[in-house]
Amino acid sequence: MNIFNIIGPVMIGPSSSHTAGAARIGRVAYKLLDDVPVKAEIGLCGSFAETYKGHGTDKALLAGIMNMRTDDKRICAAREIAESSGLEYRFYTTQMKGAHPNTAIIHLWGASGKECSLQGASVGGGNIEIRSVNGMTVEFNAESNTLLVLHKDVKGTIAQVTEKVAAMGMNIGDFRSSRPVKGRDALMTIEIDESMHSGEVESLRSLPNVINVVLVKALS
């Protein structure tokens, strides 16, 4: 933990949890989509649902989806910018049993037809936790470069991927695996200390039984 985890990020206010954290969740969705977003459906749970207008949570989430950082002065005009850029969006409130009070559910569609969804929580001081990606359970905070590896649940696949990452000179800081149903699709979440270029990501995609690999670069 560093001092910024305690005092929060440089940001457009009023709230590190409801504004800065929301913007960071939106940016993870943007990075996950890896496309120009043209449509967004955004669910708000708990405290987000109750206070989002007063705290500017809606604007912050939209700003993040458009790749704005927490200190971007355009956050205050995010709704207008989204509308002028052709980004169709809809907010709705919902409840999820056991979810963190500051939870957002984002579903994005891109200009080229790409689609993604995530569930993230703003846990205080501008810090976030991503809890679900495309319906699969994950756990990462986007403070490190993170590989999301969708693959078939076949013996030896995890070993192949991690060995390949090591062979590239990458150090794995954290590893998690989500397997909703044995023998079906599964998801690896791999946090790495180093940066990774597109050719290396493509190399991982070419491995047997790997369906797709997405690199979520660390938020700055």
C-alpha positions, 0 to 999 in steps of 0.5 A: 500500500502507498500513500495514494491508497490512503489519501486517494487520487488526484481527482475531480470531486466531490467523492473519492468513492463515488466519483474517482472510484466510479471513473476508474471502474469505467476505465477498466470497462473501456480497456476491457472492450478494446474498442470505441464504445457506442452503447453502454448500459450501467446498473447502479447498486446500493449507495451508488443507486441512492446518491449517484446524481448528487455525487456525480457517479453517473458522470464519472462512470461515463467519463471512465467509459470514454477513457477519462482519468480521475483528474480530467476536468471534462468529467463534469460534462461527461453526459453532454460529451457522450451524447455529442460523440454518439455514445448511447447510454442508459442508467438503471438501479438494481440490487445484488445480494452480498454486493459492495454498497458502491457497485456498478454493473457495466455492459458495453458495445463497441463500434466494431461489434465487440461486447463486454460486461463487468461488475466492479466496486469502489471500495474507498479512497478511489480504490476499486475491485473488479469482481466479474468479467463477462459473467465470470468471477474475477478479483483484481484492482487494475493497479497492475497489468492484468491478463484475462485468459479465457480458455477451455478447461483442459488439463495442462492449459494453465501450465502452458499459459504460465510457462509461456508468460515466464518464458517472456520474462514476466513475473506473475504477481498474482494468479486466480482461476474461475471455473463455473462448470468443470470441463467447460470454459474457464478464466485465468486472472494473471497480474504481471509486474512488467508491461506486455506488447500486442505481439506477446498477447497474440502469442498467448492467444495462439496456445492450444485451448486458449479462446481469448486473451485480454490485457487490462493495462494498469490504471494511471 
